[in-house]
Amino acid sequence: MCDAELHPLAQTVNEQLKKTDQKFQMLVFFEIKPGTEEAFRAAFAEPLKQTQAEAGNIVYRLTQDAISPEKFIVIEQWKNLDALDEHLKQPYLTTLLNDLEDILAAAPDVQVLQ
């Protein structure tokens, strides 16, 4: 795959990976506005199901901080960079990002692990 074809987030991940054809993990940290926890969970309901069904996905799980309810982490594991890139181009992910616009207190922070 040519780097120019990658989704912008996949390109960022690509720059951090030593081997793009191998499994890797991501932690995506979200901080939301107080009182929007239910809206946040609702926005993720369908994307969670859809993503878990993707052939290139190994793990996709939403977790909430036990002490700070406005903090969430999405734990992800992908078969390779191409699998993540395909995921990021799905229409339900675009919908999710639009739904989160008024809920997020800050931009998500992504940590890549390999």
C-alpha positions as CSV (number, residue, x, y, z in Angstrom):
1,M,0.0,0.0,0.0
2,C,1.3,3.5,-0.9
3,D,1.5,5.7,2.2
4,A,-0.4,8.5,0.2
5,E,-3.5,6.2,0.3
6,L,-3.5,5.8,4.1
7,H,-6.2,7.4,6.3
8,P,-4.5,10.2,8.2
9,L,-4.6,8.3,11.5
10,A,-3.3,5.2,9.9
11,Q,-0.4,7.3,8.5
12,T,0.4,8.5,12.0
13,V,0.4,4.9,13.3
14,N,2.5,3.8,10.3
15,E,5.2,6.3,11.3
16,Q,5.4,4.6,14.8
17,L,5.4,1.0,13.7
18,K,8.6,-1.0,13.0
19,K,6.7,-3.6,11.0
20,T,3.4,-2.7,9.4
21,D,2.6,-6.3,8.4
22,Q,2.5,-7.5,12.0
23,K,0.0,-7.3,14.8
24,F,0.0,-4.2,16.9
25,Q,-2.1,-2.6,19.7
26,M,-3.5,0.8,20.2
27,L,-4.9,2.6,23.3
28,V,-7.1,5.5,22.4
29,F,-7.7,7.8,25.4
30,F,-10.9,9.8,25.5
31,E,-11.9,12.6,27.9
32,I,-15.5,13.6,27.7
33,K,-17.6,16.4,29.2
34,P,-19.1,15.6,32.6
35,G,-22.6,14.1,32.4
36,T,-22.2,12.8,28.8
37,E,-21.2,9.2,29.8
38,E,-24.4,7.6,28.5
39,A,-24.3,9.6,25.2
40,F,-20.7,8.5,24.8
41,R,-21.5,4.8,25.4
42,A,-24.5,5.1,23.0
43,A,-22.4,6.6,20.3
44,F,-20.0,3.7,20.5
45,A,-22.6,0.9,20.6
46,E,-22.9,0.2,16.9
47,P,-19.3,0.9,16.0
48,L,-18.1,-1.6,18.7
49,K,-20.3,-4.3,17.1
50,Q,-19.2,-3.5,13.6
51,T,-15.5,-3.2,14.4
52,Q,-15.4,-6.5,16.3
53,A,-16.8,-8.2,13.2
54,E,-14.1,-6.8,10.9
55,A,-11.7,-9.5,9.6
56,G,-8.6,-7.5,10.5
57,N,-9.7,-6.7,14.1
58,I,-8.5,-8.9,17.0
59,V,-9.6,-6.8,20.0
60,Y,-11.8,-3.7,20.2
61,R,-13.1,-2.9,23.7
62,L,-14.4,0.2,25.4
63,T,-13.4,0.7,29.0
64,Q,-14.2,3.4,31.6
65,D,-11.9,4.7,34.3
66,A,-13.0,3.5,37.7
67,I,-12.2,6.8,39.4
68,S,-12.8,9.4,36.7
69,P,-16.1,8.5,34.9
70,E,-15.4,11.1,32.2
71,K,-12.3,9.1,31.0
72,F,-12.5,6.2,28.7
73,I,-10.0,4.0,26.8
74,V,-10.6,2.0,23.7
75,I,-8.3,-1.0,23.6
76,E,-7.6,-2.1,20.1
77,Q,-5.5,-4.9,18.5
78,W,-5.1,-5.2,14.7
79,K,-3.7,-7.9,12.5
80,N,-1.7,-5.3,10.6
81,L,-1.7,-1.6,9.4
82,D,-3.9,-2.4,6.4
83,A,-6.6,-3.7,8.7
84,L,-6.6,-0.5,10.7
85,D,-6.6,1.6,7.6
86,E,-9.6,-0.3,6.2
87,H,-11.4,0.2,9.6
88,L,-10.8,3.9,9.6
89,K,-12.5,4.3,6.2
90,Q,-15.7,2.6,7.3
91,P,-18.9,4.8,7.3
92,Y,-19.9,3.9,10.8
93,L,-16.6,5.4,12.1
94,T,-17.3,8.7,10.3
95,T,-20.7,8.7,12.0
96,L,-19.1,8.0,15.4
97,L,-16.7,10.9,15.1
98,N,-19.6,13.2,14.2
99,D,-21.6,11.9,17.2
100,L,-18.6,12.6,19.5
101,E,-18.0,16.2,18.5
102,D,-20.2,17.7,21.2
103,I,-19.3,15.1,23.8
104,L,-15.5,15.2,23.8
105,A,-13.7,17.6,26.3
106,A,-10.4,17.2,24.4
107,A,-9.0,15.5,21.3
108,P,-8.4,11.7,21.7
109,D,-4.9,10.7,22.5
110,V,-3.5,7.6,20.7
111,Q,-0.7,5.3,22.0
112,V,0.6,2.6,19.6
113,L,2.2,-0.5,21.0
114,Q,4.1,-3.3,19.1
